[in-house]
Amino acid sequence: GWIPGHLGLAIFLLVVDMVGTGVLSVPNSFATLGWIPGHLALAFFWLISTAGGLLLWRLRHKKYEGAHSYPQMFNAAFGKKGLVFARC
């Protein structure tokens, strides 16, 4: 079910994901690469970011339905050793 307070966390993670993929460096990338290669690079990284998000969604909703956080998903997928990576 829905857990109160997680909407803010979801919005924060989406913003961090967008900024983390290089939104602030897009103008410099276009200036360096040019218009066509810049658009190709932008599309490529959009595909990778989308694929990663879909993978996490599938893991959460289809394989590990009881997990409500990254540490819980890592624990379900890799056992206790996975928690080391989830807390980095």
Jmol script that loads the backbone (N, CA, C; Angstrom):
load data "model"
ATOM      1  N   GLY A   1       0.788  -1.178   0.000  1.00  0.00           N
ATOM      2  CA  GLY A   1       0.000   0.000   0.000  1.00  0.00           C
ATOM      3  C   GLY A   1       0.843   1.261   0.000  1.00  0.00           C
ATOM      4  N   TRP A   2       0.155   2.363   0.013  1.00  0.00           N
ATOM      5  CA  TRP A   2       0.804   3.652  -0.018  1.00  0.00           C
ATOM      6  C   TRP A   2       1.260   4.018   1.381  1.00  0.00           C
ATOM      7  N   ILE A   3       2.482   4.504   1.511  1.00  0.00           N
ATOM      8  CA  ILE A   3       3.032   4.885   2.803  1.00  0.00           C
ATOM      9  C   ILE A   3       3.108   6.404   2.854  1.00  0.00           C
ATOM     10  N   PRO A   4       2.472   7.062   3.831  1.00  0.00           N
ATOM     11  CA  PRO A   4       2.504   8.518   3.914  1.00  0.00           C
ATOM     12  C   PRO A   4       3.935   9.046   4.017  1.00  0.00           C
ATOM     13  N   GLY A   5       4.181  10.153   3.365  1.00  0.00           N
ATOM     14  CA  GLY A   5       5.500  10.767   3.417  1.00  0.00           C
ATOM     15  C   GLY A   5       6.426  10.325   2.304  1.00  0.00           C
ATOM     16  N   HIS A   6       6.068   9.304   1.575  1.00  0.00           N
ATOM     17  CA  HIS A   6       6.938   8.807   0.523  1.00  0.00           C
ATOM     18  C   HIS A   6       6.781   9.580  -0.783  1.00  0.00           C
ATOM     19  N   LEU A   7       5.734  10.374  -0.908  1.00  0.00           N
ATOM     20  CA  LEU A   7       5.573  11.192  -2.110  1.00  0.00           C
ATOM     21  C   LEU A   7       6.693  12.220  -2.200  1.00  0.00           C
ATOM     22  N   GLY A   8       7.013  12.850  -1.091  1.00  0.00           N
ATOM     23  CA  GLY A   8       8.115  13.808  -1.071  1.00  0.00           C
ATOM     24  C   GLY A   8       9.439  13.153  -1.420  1.00  0.00           C
ATOM     25  N   LEU A   9       9.668  11.947  -0.895  1.00  0.00           N
ATOM     26  CA  LEU A   9      10.888  11.217  -1.214  1.00  0.00           C
ATOM     27  C   LEU A   9      10.919  10.855  -2.696  1.00  0.00           C
ATOM     28  N   ALA A  10       9.791  10.461  -3.253  1.00  0.00           N
ATOM     29  CA  ALA A  10       9.733  10.123  -4.674  1.00  0.00           C
ATOM     30  C   ALA A  10      10.043  11.338  -5.541  1.00  0.00           C
ATOM     31  N   ILE A  11       9.489  12.480  -5.189  1.00  0.00           N
ATOM     32  CA  ILE A  11       9.763  13.707  -5.947  1.00  0.00           C
ATOM     33  C   ILE A  11      11.239  14.068  -5.838  1.00  0.00           C
ATOM     34  N   PHE A  12      11.802  13.954  -4.634  1.00  0.00           N
ATOM     35  CA  PHE A  12      13.218  14.237  -4.447  1.00  0.00           C
ATOM     36  C   PHE A  12      14.079  13.316  -5.311  1.00  0.00           C
ATOM     37  N   LEU A  13      13.781  12.021  -5.334  1.00  0.00           N
ATOM     38  CA  LEU A  13      14.568  11.077  -6.125  1.00  0.00           C
ATOM     39  C   LEU A  13      14.460  11.360  -7.620  1.00  0.00           C
ATOM     40  N   LEU A  14      13.289  11.767  -8.085  1.00  0.00           N
ATOM     41  CA  LEU A  14      13.132  12.114  -9.492  1.00  0.00           C
ATOM     42  C   LEU A  14      13.953  13.347  -9.857  1.00  0.00           C
ATOM     43  N   VAL A  15      13.945  14.350  -9.003  1.00  0.00           N
ATOM     44  CA  VAL A  15      14.725  15.563  -9.264  1.00  0.00           C
ATOM     45  C   VAL A  15      16.212  15.238  -9.250  1.00  0.00           C
ATOM     46  N   VAL A  16      16.654  14.464  -8.277  1.00  0.00           N
ATOM     47  CA  VAL A  16      18.062  14.081  -8.192  1.00  0.00           C
ATOM     48  C   VAL A  16      18.465  13.279  -9.426  1.00  0.00           C
ATOM     49  N   ASP A  17      17.589  12.409  -9.898  1.00  0.00           N
ATOM     50  CA  ASP A  17      17.882  11.612 -11.094  1.00  0.00           C
ATOM     51  C   ASP A  17      18.042  12.509 -12.317  1.00  0.00           C
ATOM     52  N   MET A  18      17.160  13.478 -12.469  1.00  0.00           N
ATOM     53  CA  MET A  18      17.239  14.370 -13.623  1.00  0.00           C
ATOM     54  C   MET A  18      18.499  15.225 -13.577  1.00  0.00           C
ATOM     55  N   VAL A  19      18.816  15.787 -12.426  1.00  0.00           N
ATOM     56  CA  VAL A  19      20.011  16.613 -12.298  1.00  0.00           C
ATOM     57  C   VAL A  19      21.255  15.743 -12.404  1.00  0.00           C
ATOM     58  N   GLY A  20      21.181  14.550 -11.837  1.00  0.00           N
ATOM     59  CA  GLY A  20      22.325  13.645 -11.857  1.00  0.00           C
ATOM     60  C   GLY A  20      22.679  13.140 -13.240  1.00  0.00           C
ATOM     61  N   THR A  21      21.749  13.127 -14.158  1.00  0.00           N
ATOM     62  CA  THR A  21      22.048  12.656 -15.511  1.00  0.00           C
ATOM     63  C   THR A  21      22.699  13.715 -16.373  1.00  0.00           C
ATOM     64  N   GLY A  22      22.935  14.873 -15.829  1.00  0.00           N
ATOM     65  CA  GLY A  22      23.697  15.874 -16.554  1.00  0.00           C
ATOM     66  C   GLY A  22      22.893  17.008 -17.144  1.00  0.00           C
ATOM     67  N   VAL A  23      21.733  17.301 -16.591  1.00  0.00           N
ATOM     68  CA  VAL A  23      20.905  18.376 -17.129  1.00  0.00           C
ATOM     69  C   VAL A  23      21.668  19.701 -17.116  1.00  0.00           C
ATOM     70  N   LEU A  24      22.466  19.903 -16.098  1.00  0.00           N
ATOM     71  CA  LEU A  24      23.186  21.171 -15.997  1.00  0.00           C
ATOM     72  C   LEU A  24      24.342  21.274 -16.984  1.00  0.00           C
ATOM     73  N   SER A  25      24.781  20.144 -17.537  1.00  0.00           N
ATOM     74  CA  SER A  25      25.902  20.171 -18.480  1.00  0.00           C
ATOM     75  C   SER A  25      25.462  20.041 -19.936  1.00  0.00           C
ATOM     76  N   VAL A  26      24.172  20.011 -20.189  1.00  0.00           N
ATOM     77  CA  VAL A  26      23.674  19.857 -21.558  1.00  0.00           C
ATOM     78  C   VAL A  26      24.145  20.996 -22.472  1.00  0.00           C
ATOM     79  N   PRO A  27      24.073  22.248 -22.082  1.00  0.00           N
ATOM     80  CA  PRO A  27      24.545  23.307 -22.994  1.00  0.00           C
ATOM     81  C   PRO A  27      26.013  23.150 -23.381  1.00  0.00           C
ATOM     82  N   ASN A  28      26.857  22.812 -22.424  1.00  0.00           N
ATOM     83  CA  ASN A  28      28.268  22.611 -22.717  1.00  0.00           C
ATOM     84  C   ASN A  28      28.473  21.407 -23.642  1.00  0.00           C
ATOM     85  N   SER A  29      27.701  20.357 -23.430  1.00  0.00           N
ATOM     86  CA  SER A  29      27.801  19.170 -24.284  1.00  0.00           C
ATOM     87  C   SER A  29      27.419  19.497 -25.727  1.00  0.00           C
ATOM     88  N   PHE A  30      26.360  20.270 -25.895  1.00  0.00           N
ATOM     89  CA  PHE A  30      25.947  20.655 -27.245  1.00  0.00           C
ATOM     90  C   PHE A  30      26.981  21.564 -27.889  1.00  0.00           C
ATOM     91  N   ALA A  31      27.576  22.442 -27.098  1.00  0.00           N
ATOM     92  CA  ALA A  31      28.602  23.332 -27.645  1.00  0.00           C
ATOM     93  C   ALA A  31      29.833  22.543 -28.075  1.00  0.00           C
ATOM     94  N   THR A  32      30.169  21.511 -27.332  1.00  0.00           N
ATOM     95  CA  THR A  32      31.352  20.703 -27.638  1.00  0.00           C
ATOM     96  C   THR A  32      31.090  19.721 -28.779  1.00  0.00           C
ATOM     97  N   LEU A  33      29.945  19.040 -28.740  1.00  0.00           N
ATOM     98  CA  LEU A  33      29.659  17.991 -29.719  1.00  0.00           C
ATOM     99  C   LEU A  33      29.039  18.519 -31.001  1.00  0.00           C
ATOM    100  N   GLY A  34      28.249  19.561 -30.906  1.00  0.00           N
ATOM    101  CA  GLY A  34      27.484  20.040 -32.050  1.00  0.00           C
ATOM    102  C   GLY A  34      26.037  19.580 -31.936  1.00  0.00           C
ATOM    103  N   TRP A  35      25.208  20.028 -32.884  1.00  0.00           N
ATOM    104  CA  TRP A  35      23.775  19.757 -32.792  1.00  0.00           C
ATOM    105  C   TRP A  35      23.421  18.283 -32.972  1.00  0.00           C
ATOM    106  N   ILE A  36      23.872  17.660 -34.031  1.00  0.00           N
ATOM    107  CA  ILE A  36      23.475  16.270 -34.304  1.00  0.00           C
ATOM    108  C   ILE A  36      24.072  15.307 -33.277  1.00  0.00           C
ATOM    109  N   PRO A  37      25.400  15.305 -33.068  1.00  0.00           N
ATOM    110  CA  PRO A  37      25.943  14.402 -32.046  1.00  0.00           C
ATOM    111  C   PRO A  37      25.419  14.719 -30.641  1.00  0.00           C
ATOM    112  N   GLY A  38      25.141  15.982 -30.359  1.00  0.00           N
ATOM    113  CA  GLY A  38      24.582  16.348 -29.063  1.00  0.00           C
ATOM    114  C   GLY A  38      23.214  15.727 -28.837  1.00  0.00           C
ATOM    115  N   HIS A  39      22.364  15.776 -29.863  1.00  0.00           N
ATOM    116  CA  HIS A  39      21.043  15.147 -29.757  1.00  0.00           C
ATOM    117  C   HIS A  39      21.157  13.632 -29.649  1.00  0.00           C
ATOM    118  N   LEU A  40      22.082  13.037 -30.389  1.00  0.00           N
ATOM    119  CA  LEU A  40      22.277  11.585 -30.301  1.00  0.00           C
ATOM    120  C   LEU A  40      22.748  11.182 -28.907  1.00  0.00           C
ATOM    121  N   ALA A  41      23.675  11.940 -28.341  1.00  0.00           N
ATOM    122  CA  ALA A  41      24.158  11.646 -26.987  1.00  0.00           C
ATOM    123  C   ALA A  41      23.033  11.820 -25.967  1.00  0.00           C
ATOM    124  N   LEU A  42      22.248  12.873 -26.113  1.00  0.00           N
ATOM    125  CA  LEU A  42      21.136  13.110 -25.198  1.00  0.00           C
ATOM    126  C   LEU A  42      20.121  11.964 -25.268  1.00  0.00           C
ATOM    127  N   ALA A  43      19.801  11.512 -26.463  1.00  0.00           N
ATOM    128  CA  ALA A  43      18.860  10.387 -26.626  1.00  0.00           C
ATOM    129  C   ALA A  43      19.437   9.104 -26.037  1.00  0.00           C
ATOM    130  N   PHE A  44      20.726   8.881 -26.237  1.00  0.00           N
ATOM    131  CA  PHE A  44      21.367   7.679 -25.701  1.00  0.00           C
ATOM    132  C   PHE A  44      21.287   7.649 -24.173  1.00  0.00           C
ATOM    133  N   PHE A  45      21.632   8.762 -23.530  1.00  0.00           N
ATOM    134  CA  PHE A  45      21.601   8.791 -22.074  1.00  0.00           C
ATOM    135  C   PHE A  45      20.180   8.788 -21.534  1.00  0.00           C
ATOM    136  N   TRP A  46      19.229   9.323 -22.292  1.00  0.00           N
ATOM    137  CA  TRP A  46      17.827   9.226 -21.897  1.00  0.00           C
ATOM    138  C   TRP A  46      17.390   7.760 -21.890  1.00  0.00           C
ATOM    139  N   LEU A  47      17.795   7.014 -22.925  1.00  0.00           N
ATOM    140  CA  LEU A  47      17.441   5.592 -22.980  1.00  0.00           C
ATOM    141  C   LEU A  47      18.034   4.818 -21.810  1.00  0.00           C
ATOM    142  N   ILE A  48      19.283   5.087 -21.483  1.00  0.00           N
ATOM    143  CA  ILE A  48      19.923   4.385 -20.372  1.00  0.00           C
ATOM    144  C   ILE A  48      19.237   4.731 -19.051  1.00  0.00           C
ATOM    145  N   SER A  49      18.921   5.997 -18.841  1.00  0.00           N
ATOM    146  CA  SER A  49      18.250   6.420 -17.613  1.00  0.00           C
ATOM    147  C   SER A  49      16.862   5.794 -17.504  1.00  0.00           C
ATOM    148  N   THR A  50      16.130   5.776 -18.602  1.00  0.00           N
ATOM    149  CA  THR A  50      14.798   5.169 -18.613  1.00  0.00           C
ATOM    150  C   THR A  50      14.874   3.677 -18.359  1.00  0.00           C
ATOM    151  N   ALA A  51      15.830   2.997 -18.979  1.00  0.00           N
ATOM    152  CA  ALA A  51      15.989   1.558 -18.773  1.00  0.00           C
ATOM    153  C   ALA A  51      16.300   1.248 -17.313  1.00  0.00           C
ATOM    154  N   GLY A  52      17.154   2.059 -16.694  1.00  0.00           N
ATOM    155  CA  GLY A  52      17.465   1.858 -15.282  1.00  0.00           C
ATOM    156  C   GLY A  52      16.250   2.053 -14.388  1.00  0.00           C
ATOM    157  N   GLY A  53      15.470   3.090 -14.673  1.00  0.00           N
ATOM    158  CA  GLY A  53      14.247   3.330 -13.907  1.00  0.00           C
ATOM    159  C   GLY A  53      13.236   2.210 -14.072  1.00  0.00           C
ATOM    160  N   LEU A  54      13.079   1.717 -15.299  1.00  0.00           N
ATOM    161  CA  LEU A  54      12.148   0.603 -15.533  1.00  0.00           C
ATOM    162  C   LEU A  54      12.616  -0.679 -14.853  1.00  0.00           C
ATOM    163  N   LEU A  55      13.910  -0.907 -14.840  1.00  0.00           N
ATOM    164  CA  LEU A  55      14.450  -2.078 -14.152  1.00  0.00           C
ATOM    165  C   LEU A  55      14.140  -2.017 -12.664  1.00  0.00           C
ATOM    166  N   LEU A  56      14.363  -0.858 -12.051  1.00  0.00           N
ATOM    167  CA  LEU A  56      14.034  -0.709 -10.634  1.00  0.00           C
ATOM    168  C   LEU A  56      12.539  -0.879 -10.390  1.00  0.00           C
ATOM    169  N   TRP A  57      11.717  -0.340 -11.289  1.00  0.00           N
ATOM    170  CA  TRP A  57      10.267  -0.484 -11.132  1.00  0.00           C
ATOM    171  C   TRP A  57       9.854  -1.948 -11.220  1.00  0.00           C
ATOM    172  N   ARG A  58      10.406  -2.672 -12.189  1.00  0.00           N
ATOM    173  CA  ARG A  58      10.070  -4.094 -12.328  1.00  0.00           C
ATOM    174  C   ARG A  58      10.509  -4.892 -11.117  1.00  0.00           C
ATOM    175  N   LEU A  59      11.703  -4.616 -10.623  1.00  0.00           N
ATOM    176  CA  LEU A  59      12.170  -5.314  -9.427  1.00  0.00           C
ATOM    177  C   LEU A  59      11.246  -5.054  -8.255  1.00  0.00           C
ATOM    178  N   ARG A  60      10.853  -3.811  -8.081  1.00  0.00           N
ATOM    179  CA  ARG A  60      10.014  -3.447  -6.932  1.00  0.00           C
ATOM    180  C   ARG A  60       8.600  -4.002  -7.024  1.00  0.00           C
ATOM    181  N   HIS A  61       8.000  -3.937  -8.213  1.00  0.00           N
ATOM    182  CA  HIS A  61       6.591  -4.296  -8.336  1.00  0.00           C
ATOM    183  C   HIS A  61       6.330  -5.726  -8.784  1.00  0.00           C
ATOM    184  N   LYS A  62       7.310  -6.401  -9.328  1.00  0.00           N
ATOM    185  CA  LYS A  62       7.050  -7.747  -9.834  1.00  0.00           C
ATOM    186  C   LYS A  62       7.814  -8.826  -9.089  1.00  0.00           C
ATOM    187  N   LYS A  63       9.003  -8.506  -8.608  1.00  0.00           N
ATOM    188  CA  LYS A  63       9.807  -9.536  -7.976  1.00  0.00           C
ATOM    189  C   LYS A  63       9.849  -9.403  -6.459  1.00  0.00           C
ATOM    190  N   TYR A  64      10.040  -8.181  -5.957  1.00  0.00           N
ATOM    191  CA  TYR A  64      10.174  -7.950  -4.519  1.00  0.00           C
ATOM    192  C   TYR A  64       9.079  -7.004  -4.053  1.00  0.00           C
ATOM    193  N   GLU A  65       7.846  -7.509  -4.035  1.00  0.00           N
ATOM    194  CA  GLU A  65       6.697  -6.659  -3.727  1.00  0.00           C
ATOM    195  C   GLU A  65       6.697  -6.151  -2.292  1.00  0.00           C
ATOM    196  N   GLY A  66       7.342  -6.858  -1.392  1.00  0.00           N
ATOM    197  CA  GLY A  66       7.342  -6.438   0.006  1.00  0.00           C
ATOM    198  C   GLY A  66       8.386  -5.386   0.317  1.00  0.00           C
ATOM    199  N   ALA A  67       9.262  -5.103  -0.624  1.00  0.00           N
ATOM    200  CA  ALA A  67      10.339  -4.140  -0.381  1.00  0.00           C
ATOM    201  C   ALA A  67       9.817  -2.714  -0.507  1.00  0.00           C
ATOM    202  N   HIS A  68      10.137  -1.890   0.471  1.00  0.00           N
ATOM    203  CA  HIS A  68       9.710  -0.483   0.458  1.00  0.00           C
ATOM    204  C   HIS A  68      10.890   0.474   0.420  1.00  0.00           C
ATOM    205  N   SER A  69      12.109  -0.054   0.293  1.00  0.00           N
ATOM    206  CA  SER A  69      13.292   0.797   0.252  1.00  0.00           C
ATOM    207  C   SER A  69      14.390   0.068  -0.515  1.00  0.00           C
ATOM    208  N   TYR A  70      15.440   0.805  -0.886  1.00  0.00           N
ATOM    209  CA  TYR A  70      16.567   0.184  -1.565  1.00  0.00           C
ATOM    210  C   TYR A  70      17.241  -0.886  -0.694  1.00  0.00           C
ATOM    211  N   PRO A  71      17.493  -0.625   0.582  1.00  0.00           N
ATOM    212  CA  PRO A  71      18.098  -1.688   1.395  1.00  0.00           C
ATOM    213  C   PRO A  71      17.255  -2.963   1.445  1.00  0.00           C
ATOM    214  N   GLN A  72      15.948  -2.833   1.498  1.00  0.00           N
ATOM    215  CA  GLN A  72      15.091  -4.029   1.501  1.00  0.00           C
ATOM    216  C   GLN A  72      15.180  -4.784   0.176  1.00  0.00           C
ATOM    217  N   MET A  73      15.252  -4.046  -0.949  1.00  0.00           N
ATOM    218  CA  MET A  73      15.395  -4.712  -2.252  1.00  0.00           C
ATOM    219  C   MET A  73      16.743  -5.412  -2.358  1.00  0.00           C
ATOM    220  N   PHE A  74      17.808  -4.737  -1.921  1.00  0.00           N
ATOM    221  CA  PHE A  74      19.139  -5.349  -1.958  1.00  0.00           C
ATOM    222  C   PHE A  74      19.188  -6.581  -1.064  1.00  0.00           C
ATOM    223  N   ASN A  75      18.563  -6.515   0.105  1.00  0.00           N
ATOM    224  CA  ASN A  75      18.536  -7.652   1.003  1.00  0.00           C
ATOM    225  C   ASN A  75      17.787  -8.826   0.382  1.00  0.00           C
ATOM    226  N   ALA A  76      16.652  -8.553  -0.269  1.00  0.00           N
ATOM    227  CA  ALA A  76      15.880  -9.617  -0.908  1.00  0.00           C
ATOM    228  C   ALA A  76      16.633 -10.219  -2.094  1.00  0.00           C
ATOM    229  N   ALA A  77      17.362  -9.400  -2.835  1.00  0.00           N
ATOM    230  CA  ALA A  77      18.053  -9.876  -4.032  1.00  0.00           C
ATOM    231  C   ALA A  77      19.376 -10.563  -3.710  1.00  0.00           C
ATOM    232  N   PHE A  78      20.150 -10.006  -2.761  1.00  0.00           N
ATOM    233  CA  PHE A  78      21.509 -10.494  -2.533  1.00  0.00           C
ATOM    234  C   PHE A  78      21.764 -11.009  -1.128  1.00  0.00           C
ATOM    235  N   GLY A  79      20.777 -10.945  -0.246  1.00  0.00           N
ATOM    236  CA  GLY A  79      20.993 -11.383   1.125  1.00  0.00           C
ATOM    237  C   GLY A  79      21.667 -10.301   1.944  1.00  0.00           C
ATOM    238  N   LYS A  80      22.242 -10.716   3.062  1.00  0.00           N
ATOM    239  CA  LYS A  80      22.867  -9.760   3.981  1.00  0.00           C
ATOM    240  C   LYS A  80      24.045  -9.032   3.333  1.00  0.00           C
ATOM    241  N   LYS A  81      24.749  -9.669   2.407  1.00  0.00           N
ATOM    242  CA  LYS A  81      25.884  -9.030   1.751  1.00  0.00           C
ATOM    243  C   LYS A  81      25.433  -7.848   0.884  1.00  0.00           C
ATOM    244  N   GLY A  82      24.221  -7.902   0.379  1.00  0.00           N
ATOM    245  CA  GLY A  82      23.694  -6.810  -0.438  1.00  0.00           C
ATOM    246  C   GLY A  82      23.467  -5.535   0.341  1.00  0.00           C
ATOM    247  N   LEU A  83      23.247  -5.663   1.662  1.00  0.00           N
ATOM    248  CA  LEU A  83      23.016  -4.484   2.488  1.00  0.00           C
ATOM    249  C   LEU A  83      24.245  -3.577   2.536  1.00  0.00           C
ATOM    250  N   VAL A  84      25.429  -4.149   2.382  1.00  0.00           N
ATOM    251  CA  VAL A  84      26.654  -3.340   2.380  1.00  0.00           C
ATOM    252  C   VAL A  84      26.610  -2.335   1.225  1.00  0.00           C
ATOM    253  N   PHE A  85      26.164  -2.775   0.040  1.00  0.00           N
ATOM    254  CA  PHE A  85      26.093  -1.895  -1.109  1.00  0.00           C
ATOM    255  C   PHE A  85      24.923  -0.925  -1.033  1.00  0.00           C
ATOM    256  N   ALA A  86      23.856  -1.309  -0.396  1.00  0.00           N
ATOM    257  CA  ALA A  86      22.680  -0.445  -0.291  1.00  0.00           C
ATOM    258  C   ALA A  86      22.922   0.725   0.644  1.00  0.00           C
ATOM    259  N   ARG A  87      23.876   0.597   1.524  1.00  0.00           N
ATOM    260  CA  ARG A  87      24.133   1.658   2.495  1.00  0.00           C
ATOM    261  C   ARG A  87      25.346   2.503   2.142  1.00  0.00           C
ATOM    262  N   CYS A  88      25.907   2.335   0.967  1.00  0.00           N
ATOM    263  CA  CYS A  88      27.080   3.112   0.559  1.00  0.00           C
ATOM    264  C   CYS A  88      26.717   4.545   0.283  1.00  0.00           C
TER     265      CYS A  88
END
end "model"
wireframe off; spacefill off
backbone 0.3
color backbone group
